[in-house]
């Protein structure tokens, strides 16, 4: 997790994608992301020099003081290109990946447009003290979904499975 995979991900995107995008997101695999609310929150924000997510530490509301949680954060395309060409991230790839990205941006005097989306991004209820709260309708991302019942609770809350037909391929109660 903390051995350079985030640098590898961002630094290769401009070579492997066939076109540029406004934003790129990195997210953990234990996160449920609601794409429509995410797009609505991003719509009025800058498409340049943007760093968007859930600022750490949990009680902080200031995205300029620390860094965005590794649960999931968004970078504008210019920052992705900068990561792929700058020696700052290239020479600092090992360590807590979310903290490293924040440090790269600070060291490079980047990400002048920062947005922490609290309370719409959070940890699953009861999993992480001040970073977690009950599920809310305006949710963008729920993190720390480690067990099937947590996933099922979240999917049910947001009506993701309401039209899903029963399948014999799985047996989850």
N, C-alpha and C positions, 0 to 999 in steps of 0.2 A: 504494500500500500504506500509506503513512504520511500520508495526507491526509484523515483523518477518517472513513474507511469503518467502522472499528470502533465509533466513537461513533454513527454513523448507524444501524448494525445494532442495537446494544443500545437506543438511544433510541427506535426505532420499534417494537420488538417488542410493547410493551404496547398499542399502537394497532392493530396488524395481526393479532395472535393473538386468537382467539375466547375463549380462557380463559387462566388462569394455569397455570404449570408449576412444579414444584419447582426445577428447574434449567434453565439455558440454556447451551449450549456454543458457542463460536466455535472453528473449526478451519481450518487451511490446507488447500488442495486437494492438497497432496503428502503427506497423512497418511492412513494406514490406521488406522481406529478399530475396536476390537472392543467392540461395544456391551454384550454380556453381562458381560464382566469389568468394564467401566466401571460398569455398574449395581450390580454386587456390591461394588465399592469404595465407591461413593457411599451404599449402603444404610445403613451405620451412622453416616454423617456427618450433621451438622446440615443442616437444610433452610432455615436462616436465617443470613444474614451469612457465606456460604461462598464461598471462593475456592480452587479446586482445579486443579492442573495439574502442571507440571514447572518447579520453581524455577530461575531463572537467577541467577548463573552456574552452569555445569555442576557444579563440585565442591561447591556449596552444598547443604546438606540443610535449611536453615532458611527456610521459606516466609514468615517475617515480616521478613526482611532486605531482600529484593529484590523480584522480580516473577516471574510465571509466563510461560513461553515462549509465543510466538505460535503454536507448533505446534498447540496446542489447550488451552483452559482452560474451566472451568465456573464459572458464577456462580449463586448462588441467586436466586430470583425477586425478592426484596426489593432485592437489589443492582441488578438490571436496572431495576426501577422507580426506584431512586435515581438511576441514570445518566440516565434520561429526564427527571428533574425537577430535578436539582441544577445549579447554575451552575458547580461545579468542573469536571466533564467538559465541559460545554457551552463553557467558555472555554479549554479546553486540548485541542484536537482534532488538532493537527498535530505529528508526531514519530513515533518508533518505537512502533507501536500497542500492542505488548505491554507495553512500558515505561510508556507513558502510562496504561494501565489500572491498573497497579500504583501509579502515582503518584496517580491519582484516588482510589483506595481508601485510600491512606495519608493524603492531604490531607483526606479526608472522615472520617477515623477510622473506616473501615469494614473489613469482612472480618476480624472477630475470629476466625473459624473458617477457618484456612488449612491446606491439606494438599497436600504435594508428593508425587506418586506415582512416586518413583524406587525401583527401576529399571524399573517397569512402563511408563513412558513414556520414549522415547529416540529418538535419530536412528539411521537405518539404519547397519548396520555399516560402518565405515571412511569415513563421510562427514563427521564432525565431531569428531574427537579425543575429548575426555573426555565428550562428550554422547552418544556412540554406543557400542554394544556388540552382541554377537551376539543374534539373536532368542531370546526366552525364552517358555516356555509361559504365564506370567502376564501377558503383554503386554496393555496397554490401547491404546497408540498407538505407531506407528512413523512417524517423520517423515523428510523429505528423500528421498522416493521420486520421483526425477526421471527415471528411465529405465524403459522397459517391463520389462526384465529384473529390475529391483529389485522392481517391483510383482508380477511373476510369482513371484519367489522368496518374497515375503511371503505371497501368496495360497496358494501351494503349502504352505509351512510350516504354515499354520493350517488346511489342508484346505478352504479356501473353494471351490476349484474341483473338488473330487473328484467331484461328481455332475453337473458341467456337460457337456452334450453338445456335440460338435463342431458348429460353424456355418460355413457358407460366407460369412457376412457379415464375417468377419475372417480374417486369415492371420498369426497370431503363432506363431512356433515357439519 
